[in-house]
């Protein structure tokens, strides 16, 4: 254990703590509000300053977005491949058979 002579006095410790508190608060204040002329680093979106857009800028952005969506839709339509004729015939025949079977199954006529 330390002897009473080795321990610093309470007044010295209090003075050091107050000096450190000033340094800490100055350092924290520095980080909160950067100067307007210095470039901003990465910041989370909720801390970024809001920039109001003009009506023309908003319309331009919406135009770009609409064009992008239209392009995506047409690209999806172009990527579809037409089915082969044989495949279509097979499906049509299967549908006809299923329809005929369904008619027979649901009909009220007795088959003797």
VMD Tcl script that draws the C-alpha trace (Angstrom):
set ca {
  {0.00 0.00 0.00}
  {1.11 3.54 -0.58}
  {2.10 5.66 2.32}
  {0.43 9.04 2.93}
  {3.62 10.84 1.84}
  {3.45 9.28 -1.65}
  {-0.19 10.24 -2.28}
  {-0.72 13.63 -3.94}
  {-2.77 16.21 -2.06}
  {-6.42 16.63 -2.89}
  {-5.87 20.19 -4.11}
  {-3.28 19.06 -6.67}
  {-5.53 16.29 -7.94}
  {-8.49 18.68 -8.25}
  {-6.38 21.22 -10.18}
  {-5.18 18.51 -12.58}
  {-8.72 17.23 -13.12}
  {-10.01 20.74 -13.90}
  {-7.21 21.32 -16.41}
  {-7.91 18.00 -18.07}
  {-11.65 18.78 -18.22}
  {-10.91 21.98 -20.14}
  {-8.74 20.07 -22.62}
  {-11.38 17.38 -23.08}
  {-14.21 19.87 -23.62}
  {-12.09 21.79 -26.15}
  {-11.35 18.57 -28.03}
  {-15.04 17.61 -28.05}
  {-16.10 21.05 -29.28}
  {-13.61 20.76 -32.14}
  {-15.22 17.55 -33.43}
  {-18.81 18.77 -33.22}
  {-18.82 21.65 -35.69}
  {-16.23 21.61 -38.46}
  {-15.27 24.88 -40.08}
  {-17.27 25.72 -43.19}
  {-14.21 26.07 -45.44}
  {-12.58 22.76 -44.50}
  {-13.79 19.72 -46.48}
  {-16.09 17.33 -44.68}
  {-15.06 13.73 -44.32}
  {-17.56 10.89 -44.32}
  {-20.51 11.56 -42.07}
  {-23.61 9.51 -41.35}
  {-26.58 10.76 -43.32}
  {-28.39 12.10 -40.28}
  {-25.47 14.40 -39.47}
  {-25.01 15.81 -42.96}
  {-26.19 19.36 -43.51}
  {-29.34 19.59 -45.57}
  {-29.07 21.26 -48.93}
  {-32.37 22.44 -50.32}
  {-32.83 21.66 -54.00}
  {-34.35 24.02 -56.50}
  {-37.51 23.01 -58.34}
  {-35.50 22.55 -61.52}
  {-33.05 20.23 -59.74}
  {-35.91 18.16 -58.31}
  {-37.56 17.85 -61.71}
  {-34.27 16.89 -63.32}
  {-33.75 14.17 -60.69}
  {-37.27 12.82 -61.23}
  {-36.70 12.84 -65.01}
  {-33.53 10.80 -64.58}
  {-35.28 8.37 -62.24}
  {-38.21 7.92 -64.63}
  {-35.85 7.34 -67.54}
  {-33.86 4.80 -65.52}
  {-37.02 2.88 -64.63}
  {-38.24 2.93 -68.23}
  {-34.89 1.65 -69.46}
  {-34.96 -1.14 -66.89}
  {-38.46 -2.15 -68.00}
  {-37.54 -2.25 -71.68}
  {-34.37 -4.21 -70.95}
  {-36.42 -6.81 -69.10}
  {-38.84 -7.07 -72.02}
  {-36.03 -7.54 -74.52}
  {-34.41 -10.29 -72.51}
  {-37.47 -12.54 -72.79}
  {-36.97 -15.32 -75.28}
  {-39.93 -16.53 -77.31}
  {-40.83 -20.12 -76.57}
  {-40.26 -22.69 -79.25}
  {-43.23 -23.64 -81.41}
  {-43.08 -27.26 -80.29}
  {-43.27 -26.20 -76.67}
  {-46.32 -24.02 -77.32}
  {-48.10 -26.83 -79.19}
  {-47.40 -29.27 -76.40}
  {-48.80 -26.91 -73.79}
  {-51.90 -26.18 -75.86}
  {-52.56 -29.89 -76.32}
  {-52.12 -30.51 -72.61}
  {-54.55 -27.70 -71.85}
  {-57.11 -29.13 -74.27}
  {-56.81 -32.58 -72.70}
  {-57.16 -31.18 -69.20}
  {-60.20 -29.17 -70.24}
  {-61.85 -32.22 -71.80}
  {-61.16 -34.34 -68.74}
  {-62.53 -31.61 -66.50}
  {-65.74 -31.45 -68.55}
  {-66.21 -35.18 -68.28}
  {-65.49 -35.18 -64.58}
  {-67.90 -32.35 -63.81}
  {-70.68 -33.30 -66.17}
  {-73.95 -34.64 -64.77}
  {-74.52 -37.03 -67.71}
  {-74.22 -40.72 -66.90}
  {-71.90 -42.68 -69.08}
  {-73.26 -46.27 -69.60}
}
mol new
graphics top color blue
foreach p $ca { graphics top sphere $p radius 0.5 }
foreach p [lrange $ca 0 end-1] q [lrange $ca 1 end] { graphics top cylinder $p $q radius 0.2 }
display resetview
